[in-house]
Amino acid sequence: MSHSVLVCDDAIFMRTMISDILSQAGFEVVGEAETGREAVEKYRQLKPDLVTMDIVMPDMGGIEAVREICKSDPDAKILMCSAMGQQALVVEAIQAGAKDFVVKPFQPSRVLEAVQRVIG
Amino acid sequence: MDLSRYAALFLTESREHLNAASQQLLEWERDPKATEPVVSIFRAMHTFKGMAAAMGYANLTELAHRTENLLDVLRSAPSGASPQMHDLIFRILDALESGASEAMAGGDAGLDFTGLLGELDSAAAVAQPTGSWAIPEQPREVAVPATEGRTVRVVIRHGAVMRGARALLALRRAEALGPVGLVKPAPSAFEQEEFDGRFSFRLGSTATDESIHAAITSAGEVESVEVGVEAQVAAPGERGEVAERRRQIRVDLQRLDALMNQVGELVVAKGRLAELVVGSSPELQAVSTRIGRVVAEMQSEIIQARMTPVWQVFDRFPRAVRDLSRQLGKRVSFEVEGEEIELDRAVLDEIGEPLIHLLRNAVDHGIEPPAERERKNKPAEGRILLGASRERTSVCIRVVDDGMGIDREKVLQKAIREGLVEPGTEALSDDVLLRVLARPGFTTAAVVTDVSGRGMGMDAVVSRVRGLGGSIQVESSAEGGTTFTLRLPMTLAIVRALLTRVGSERYALPLASIAETVEFNPMMVASVQGREGLVIRDRVVPTVHLRERLGVSGPAHQGRRPSVVVEVGGRRAAVVVDALVGQQEIVVESFDGPRGMLPVFSGATILGDGMPVLILDPAALV
């Protein structure tokens, strides 16, 4: 059975790119979220095996969303998607419960490696 | 990855985001105090940057990135944006939109945003900061490190991105195996872009070396994992047995304080006892000596128990410096050295605020905006160093910046206007500079820029440090940056001091800053640059007649009398007194002297005979 993924990013461009990378590798993208709040809600509904989470999003940022999701499910497998130079924010996200991270611009191989580590 | 598939998507979506940003910008112009528009534009810029980077459009990415930085500053102070800034952001949005079309046609490399980038730099330089510098509350507990378990050393692969975040992930994996302690460097270093990927920690776990290795490696990008036992070598014949385990408990700091105070009292009583038993029976003297020895041991044990590595306070500074430099639109690389150096917890608690003040000054008034630095042929990124090191019985903490230095001319003019130095003085020495800066209300802020000083002033910094029995020095040269050097006693509660007498009063001088005592012989006096100096082994040491300095009335001694040579930061002075009384351990009570009090005292103490004695501040004498 393929793993289910929830892709969270405020840009369709980024969501499309991540979805493409993951579906080509055999993952099933079961949902997308444009805001942190939506990510939290969709996580509750869909219970995906994996979440990719942008850090900067409107209406609740990615870090806050990680915190919310991990409150109800500490084992949530969340992969942060960060821009260069955001190390402090990534550190904060990991402290909030994120399990790994990738840095934009994405290289498909890097994304898949990180996903493998998270799904483990 | 075939990017052409995403090109159309990039174009339409970036237009959407840029248009939305324009709308928000109009909103912002109408209501400059609103925060929501700034946050939205910031986000749009961030998203645009991510997409442009994914498409490999370096120039568009750079412009969006720098705009994002400016917005990040403005986001905490939206009304700090001038109409010119709004206008600049409008033009940037236009440039990004047309740039996006050009880049799609293959022309990103030909895009030239030099003009806009320059304007962004100047805008960042004037963007005003807000926000407070509250120091996060530290748990008032002495964390006793776990010496149990094994030391694990990890190296993150050199080419890995965000090695700090990766290191934290590795640490997380280790935590799944057992308690983790003594992380070096302190985890806050993981937020620094410069983190070199090497760290170690103690892991209390029964897992095999192999499984620890495997767990940590699974965090990804791990180059090596070394699991070892600390150099606690088991005694011969005991091989295979667990080395003796030290047990640790956590103790409330107040308990330790109370204990320290009692030991302080004991030290004073011991001193008094030693005086009283002189000439009495040998048995009594022997008991007194024995008590003296035990008290000394107790004292050193309790001081050891209170020693705390400075990183416990330093740890919160990188974030503070980062936040402030961002607010001010400056680029600062902040380094910390010697964070393992230990200080008495009580000293450490007291220096957090003064250090924050000095660091804030360094960012605010020292480091220039990037554009100005580039004009001066300095690296755009300023450098601030916070370093701790051991010096005999004291700890030296330096705050060094490579900024513009203190404008002595302005300070001098103001000092002359306020009558702090003689009119006609042509240059300020580093000493006088500090004295002027340390005048209450005479902040560097008021002098160097019009930004009003916040929090504690330089005067409070100086008196806090002196109150701890420490000293502070400043070195600054135009364009050479500024260095503040703090020398602090490792422990403040009890110090050895030399008691001296002038007139009928006794004064204590901390032994740590005494180089020697020599006889002051009027025949051996030389005059150098109009100042009296004492010739000591072919060197002329400036003299300070304590009687005159303190304004003690009564007939002055003539002829030979003792002098105490004090040395602070390489400078000496021969302090001439009426008599030397003897060495003694004293319990330092710091105090805030009343206004107008001579700035030569760092505290007071009560001697065994119940008489109060003032403690002289050697730094104020040299």
Interface residues (C-beta under 8 A of the other chain):
Chain A: D10 A11 I12 F13 M14 T16 M17 D20 I21 D54 V56 M57 P58 S82 A83 M84 G85 Q87 A88 V90 V91 I94 Q95 K99 D100 F101 V103 K104 P105 F106 Q107 P108 E113 A114 R117 G120
Chain B: M1 R5 Y6 L9 F10 E13 S14 H17 S40 R43 H46 T47 K49 G50 M51 A53 A54 M55 G56 H65 V161 M162 G164 A165 L168 L169 R172 F190 E191 Q192 E193 S218 A219 G220 R319 R322
